[in-house]
């Protein structure tokens, strides 16, 4: 999808040697999220908690886009707790509630807010395991009256980098692009809005994969909240550290992290 700033966000992998500037990517992410406010509302999920939206596929889009949005009262979960779970070492945290993720590898830390990750998804036969390599750029804005945070993920091709390529986990190669925004609202709630386009790769027909994506992506909200409610003490300790930008240095680069 071509954004007003001239940046494209789509499933075409970016070479690890040609990654655009972080600020340029973050601006494109903000523009994409703002664009979702005008997308067509299609269906509600998770007993009405999650609203679903779609956008027409543009010429440079390999697959359609889907957006989900949900609002959460502070008595349910605070913005800071949301940010700790999603904005701090996101792939590491994601495997705690997306149970098909069995390993993640930090391939390379680029800065305090950007890193290249490899995520491995394990499935039961006959579905092959999947591997996704993405650049994630994350930014928390606390300068205004209400906090907001952006988490951007784009597919990356690391084949030209022997060290990163060797550390990638094996599986059918899938690709996804996603932008998530956490934002404090005037009513005191936190909105979690996500726009994504993806392909699982391998031999799964596109129409089969695309049919299941909206409900799967929407259900991530329920899974995240279930994880939060099962381990509030972990979130409490994480928030207490008062981290303002994502801590990407917890695992060592190219070190696989197994699921618990």
Secondary structure, 3 states (H helix, E strand, C coil): CECCCCCECCCCCEECCCCCCHHHHHHHHHHHHHHHCCCEEEEEECCCCEEEEEECCCCCCCCCEEEEEEEECCCCCCHHHHHHHHHCCHHHHHCCCCCCEEEEEEEEECCCCEEEEEEEECCCCCCCCEEEEEEEEEEEECCCCCCEEEEEEEEEECCCCHHHHHHCCCCEECEEEEEEEEEECCCCCEEEEEEEEEECCCCCCHHHHHHHHHHHHHHHHHHHHHHHHHCHHHHHHHHHCCCCCCCCCCCCCCEEEECC
